[in-house]
């Protein structure tokens, strides 16, 4: 019994000592959360230039107005962009860039899809140029699988390859490489020079 009373007295004194200790400003200091070090990821699609490989407009005598009035439409992960129109030029330079931040949906899918279309501006209906090599399409449909070295393009409709979309794609360039491709159809054929980049910053 004496031992228990003595032990209780010691515990009581220890508690009084803790309560008697003055509180300082450091006791209320809240640590700030550390800033995230994760880098943002971007896809950059640049259309450098184009070139007419066939006639787009009928020639008007005594004028030079038969040359195409090219402009580019590009899209990536749902974001679209249109360049300015280069009037009456067979070899226009665009240097048109589309910068899109990598979405969580694209990360989950593990791939990014982009499109490039080249048009000749005309009164009424604009002409869609053929810039896709050996393809059922006229525009260029690109696919980049995250972590891969290659950029691929859709050459065939999925239905024509038994609904296996991977069989409808072919390698066309390395990621970050400037590449020129040209359409193979006789009407409204053109070439396009582009570059697709994956950037972390």
C-alpha positions as CSV (number, residue, x, y, z in Angstrom):
1,X,0.0,0.0,0.0
2,X,2.8,2.4,0.8
3,X,4.5,1.5,-2.4
4,X,1.3,2.3,-4.4
5,X,0.9,5.7,-2.7
6,X,4.5,6.6,-3.4
7,X,4.2,5.6,-7.1
8,X,1.0,7.7,-7.5
9,X,2.8,10.7,-5.9
10,X,5.7,10.4,-8.4
11,X,3.3,10.2,-11.4
12,X,1.4,13.2,-10.1
13,X,4.5,15.3,-9.7
14,X,5.6,14.3,-13.3
15,X,2.2,15.5,-14.6
16,X,2.6,18.8,-12.8
17,X,6.0,19.2,-14.3
18,X,4.6,18.8,-17.8
19,X,1.8,21.2,-17.2
20,X,4.2,23.7,-15.8
21,X,6.3,23.7,-18.9
22,X,5.8,27.0,-20.8
23,X,4.4,26.6,-24.3
24,X,6.5,28.2,-27.0
25,X,5.8,29.3,-30.6
26,X,7.4,26.1,-32.0
27,X,4.8,24.0,-30.3
28,X,2.2,25.5,-32.6
29,X,4.4,25.4,-35.8
30,X,2.6,23.7,-38.7
31,X,4.8,22.3,-41.4
32,X,4.0,23.5,-44.9
33,X,3.4,20.8,-47.5
34,X,6.3,20.3,-49.8
35,X,5.7,21.4,-53.4
36,X,5.2,18.6,-55.9
37,X,8.2,17.7,-57.9
38,X,6.3,15.9,-60.6
39,X,6.9,17.4,-64.0
40,X,4.1,18.3,-66.4
41,X,4.0,16.3,-69.6
42,X,3.1,17.8,-73.0
43,X,2.6,16.7,-76.6
44,X,3.7,19.3,-79.2
45,X,2.6,18.9,-82.8
46,X,4.3,21.2,-85.3
47,X,3.4,21.5,-89.0
48,X,6.4,23.0,-90.6
49,X,5.5,23.3,-94.3
50,X,3.5,21.9,-97.2
51,X,4.0,21.5,-100.9
52,X,1.5,21.0,-103.7
53,X,2.2,17.9,-105.8
54,X,-0.7,18.4,-108.2
55,X,-3.0,21.1,-109.5
56,X,-5.6,22.4,-107.0
57,X,-7.3,25.2,-108.9
58,X,-7.8,25.9,-112.6
59,X,-5.4,28.3,-114.2
60,X,-6.7,31.8,-115.0
61,X,-5.2,33.3,-118.0
62,X,-2.7,36.2,-117.5
63,X,-2.8,35.7,-113.7
64,X,-1.0,33.6,-111.1
65,X,-4.1,32.9,-109.1
66,X,-4.1,29.2,-109.9
67,X,-1.9,28.3,-107.0
68,X,-3.5,26.8,-103.8
69,X,-4.5,28.8,-100.7
70,X,-3.3,26.3,-98.1
71,X,-4.1,26.2,-94.4
72,X,-3.7,23.5,-91.8
73,X,-6.0,22.1,-89.2
74,X,-4.4,20.0,-86.4
75,X,-5.9,18.4,-83.4
76,X,-4.6,16.4,-80.4
77,X,-6.5,14.9,-77.4
78,X,-9.6,16.9,-78.3
79,X,-7.9,20.2,-78.7
80,X,-8.0,21.8,-82.2
81,X,-6.0,24.5,-83.9
82,X,-6.1,26.2,-87.3
83,X,-3.3,28.0,-89.1
84,X,-3.5,31.2,-91.1
85,X,-4.2,30.8,-94.8
86,X,-1.1,31.1,-97.1
87,X,-2.6,32.6,-100.2
88,X,-1.5,31.6,-103.7
89,X,1.5,29.5,-102.6
90,X,2.7,26.1,-103.8
91,X,5.2,25.7,-101.0
92,X,4.0,27.5,-97.9
93,X,5.8,27.5,-94.6
94,X,3.6,27.3,-91.5
95,X,5.6,26.5,-88.4
96,X,2.2,26.0,-86.8
97,X,2.5,24.5,-83.2
98,X,-0.2,22.9,-81.2
99,X,0.8,22.3,-77.5
100,X,-1.4,20.1,-75.4
101,X,-0.8,19.0,-71.8
102,X,-1.1,15.2,-71.4
103,X,-4.4,14.3,-69.9
104,X,-5.1,11.7,-67.3
105,X,-7.3,9.9,-69.7
106,X,-4.4,9.7,-72.2
107,X,-2.1,8.4,-69.5
108,X,-4.6,5.7,-68.6
109,X,-4.9,4.7,-72.2
110,X,-1.2,4.8,-72.7
111,X,-1.4,6.5,-76.1
112,X,-2.1,9.9,-77.8
113,X,-3.9,10.4,-81.1
114,X,-3.4,13.5,-83.3
115,X,-4.6,14.5,-86.7
116,X,-3.2,16.8,-89.5
117,X,-5.4,18.0,-92.4
118,X,-4.3,20.3,-95.2
119,X,-7.0,22.3,-97.0
120,X,-7.1,24.5,-100.1
121,X,-9.3,27.5,-99.3
122,X,-11.9,28.0,-102.1
123,X,-15.2,30.0,-102.4
124,X,-17.8,27.6,-101.2
125,X,-16.3,24.2,-100.3
126,X,-12.6,23.9,-99.4
127,X,-10.6,21.1,-101.0
128,X,-9.0,18.5,-98.6
129,X,-5.5,17.6,-99.8
130,X,-4.2,14.1,-99.8
131,X,-1.2,14.0,-97.5
132,X,-1.4,10.4,-96.2
133,X,1.0,7.9,-97.7
134,X,-0.5,4.5,-98.8
135,X,-3.6,5.1,-96.9
136,X,-7.4,4.9,-97.3
137,X,-7.5,8.4,-95.8
138,X,-6.5,11.8,-97.1
139,X,-5.6,13.5,-93.8
140,X,-2.9,12.2,-91.5
141,X,-4.0,10.3,-88.4
142,X,-1.1,9.8,-85.9
143,X,-0.7,7.7,-82.8
144,X,2.0,7.8,-80.2
145,X,2.2,5.2,-77.5
146,X,3.7,6.6,-74.4
147,X,7.2,5.4,-73.8
148,X,7.6,4.3,-77.4
149,X,10.2,5.6,-79.8
150,X,7.9,5.7,-82.8
151,X,5.1,7.7,-84.2
152,X,2.6,5.7,-86.2
153,X,-0.1,6.6,-88.7
154,X,-3.4,5.0,-89.6
155,X,-3.1,3.4,-93.0
156,X,-6.3,1.3,-93.1
157,X,-9.8,1.4,-91.6
158,X,-10.2,-0.9,-88.6
159,X,-13.1,-2.7,-90.4
160,X,-10.8,-3.7,-93.2
161,X,-8.4,-5.5,-90.8
162,X,-11.1,-7.4,-88.9
163,X,-11.7,-4.7,-86.3
164,X,-8.1,-4.9,-85.0
165,X,-7.0,-1.3,-84.9
166,X,-3.4,-2.0,-84.2
167,X,-3.1,-3.8,-87.6
168,X,-4.2,-0.6,-89.3
169,X,-1.2,1.5,-88.1
170,X,2.3,1.7,-89.5
171,X,5.5,3.4,-88.2
172,X,6.1,6.7,-89.9
173,X,8.7,8.6,-87.8
174,X,10.6,8.7,-84.5
175,X,9.2,10.8,-81.7
176,X,10.9,14.3,-82.1
177,X,11.9,13.7,-85.7
178,X,11.0,16.2,-88.5
179,X,9.4,14.1,-91.2
180,X,8.0,14.8,-94.7
181,X,5.3,12.6,-96.1
182,X,3.2,12.8,-99.3
183,X,-0.1,11.6,-100.5
184,X,-0.3,9.0,-103.2
185,X,-3.6,9.9,-104.8
186,X,-3.5,11.7,-108.2
187,X,-6.1,14.4,-107.3
188,X,-5.2,17.1,-104.8
189,X,-1.9,15.4,-103.7
190,X,0.5,17.3,-101.5
191,X,3.3,16.7,-99.0
192,X,3.5,17.8,-95.4
193,X,6.4,18.3,-93.1
194,X,5.7,17.8,-89.4
195,X,7.2,16.9,-86.0
196,X,5.5,15.3,-83.0
197,X,7.3,15.7,-79.6
198,X,6.9,14.5,-76.1
199,X,8.2,17.0,-73.5
200,X,8.4,17.0,-69.7
201,X,9.0,20.3,-67.9
